[in-house]
Structures are given as structure tokens and as C-alpha cells.
């Protein structure tokens, strides 16, 4: 049976982070779990990838060159075409004000670095369900 485009889209995850080691480990972990992984190295690339590929989930760093993850999140949330896109902020910014800013921008979850890969994968699976 052929997979439909919408079913394929439901397995897409965008990793938006400017730290190469984080990108490599997340990409490996997500691909091993069966997800199709896209990568963006800055906020502008992240927004472009979201608009082009419509990933089901975005793992979004708050601090990236160009456009911040907070701004990317708010921009995506302002566009109703992406209501079904889940956003997990994954960032070193762990102050309460940062978390409030991320959730206020429309993030579904906010996870601080360093993170447990097992806990993160449980959160990813929950958001992808």
C-alpha cells in the first residue's frame, strides 16, 4: 500500500539548532526511531523549512543566528496553516522568564539543555501521536 503525502508528513521532524553536536545526536536518534529528519542551522532556515516541508514537529533552539527560536515560534503560531505543527523548544535558556517567553510564543513544550535523550524521545513520541 502506498503511503499518502499526509502520512509521510506526519513523520517529518525539523531540528533547528546552530550547535553541530546537538544536531548530529538528535538527527541520529530521530532517524533511528523512524522519523524523517530535516535540519536548519539558523532561525531563517528554520522558518523556510517549516513553510516548505510542513514538518509535524519542530525541535527549536531559542538562540540561533538570524531569527531567534522565540521569533520563529511566534511567526509559525501566527499562521493558521501550521496549526497542526508541534513545537518543542530545546534550549540552554532555562530561566523562568525564558520558559514563559517560549510558552507565550506558542511552544507546545519547553525542554532545557542538557537533556535526557530518553525523556526527550518520550516527549517527541507524545507530540507526534
N, C-alpha and C positions, 0 to 999 in steps of 0.2 A: 504494500500500500504506500502510495506516495505521500510525503509529508507536505502539508499546506504551508504557505508563506507565514501565516499567523502562528502556526505551531512552531515553525523554525524561529520566529521572532521571540517566542516565549522562552527560548533557551539562551538568548543573547545577553551577555553581561559586559558592560563597559567599565574598564579600570582606568580611572583618571587620576594620575599621580605623577609628579615630576621626579620621584625618587626611584632610580632604576632597580635597586634591590627589592623594594616593595612590589613594583610592577612584575618583576620576574617571578617572585614567590607566589603572588596572587594569581598570575596567569597560569602557572603550573598547577596550583591547587584547584582552580576552577575548571581547567581543561580536564584534569584527572576525574573530576566529578561529573563530566559530561556536558559542560556548558561551552557555548561558542563565545570566545573572548575577544573583545575589541580593546584597543589601548589608545589613550590620549595622554600626552605629556604636559599639556597646559590647559587652562580654562577655555580658551578659544577653540582648541581642537576638540575638547570635550563637548562643547555646545554643538559644534559642527557634526560630530559623530552621533550625537543624540538625534539631531534633526534628520540626518541621512539614514541612519540604521535602526532607529526606534528600538533601542535595547529594552528588555524587560526590567533590568536592574542596572543602576549606576553606582559603583563604589567610587566615591568622590572625595578627594583630598580638599581641605579648606584652603590651604596655602599653596597656590601654584602661580607660575608666571602668567602674565597677561591678565586674565579674568580670574578672580578668586572663586573657589568652590561655592562659597556662600552666594555670590552673584550668579553663577551658573544655575544653582538650585532654584533661586528666586525666578530667574528667567524661564526655566523649564516649567515651574509651577504656574507661571502667568499664562502659559499656552495650553488651552484645553485639549489640544491634540495629543498631549503627553500625560493625560490623567492616569493612564494605566502604567506609567513608568515609575518604578520604585527607586528611591534614592537613599543610599546608606552613606552618610558622611563618615569617612575613615581618616582621622586626623590626629596630629600631635596636640592640637589646641584643646586642652582638657579643662579649661576654666569654666565655671558655671555660666559666665556671660557668653562664652563661645558656644557652649551647648545650646543655650537659649537662642542665640543668633541662628545656629544651624536648624534647629527645630522650627524657629519662626520663619525661616526661608522656605520651609516645606519639606525638610528631610523626614523620611519615614523612621529612620533610626540614626543614632549618633554613637560611634564607637571610637575610643581613643587609642592611639598607638602608645606603647606597644600593645599588641592584642594577642589573644589566644587564637590560633588558627582553627582549632576545633570549635570554639564558641562562635567565631566569625562564620564558619561554614554552616553552623546550625541557623544563624541569623539569615544567611543568604538563602538557604533552603526554605525557611519560613516566608521570606519575602517573595520567592519565586513560585510558591504554591498557589 
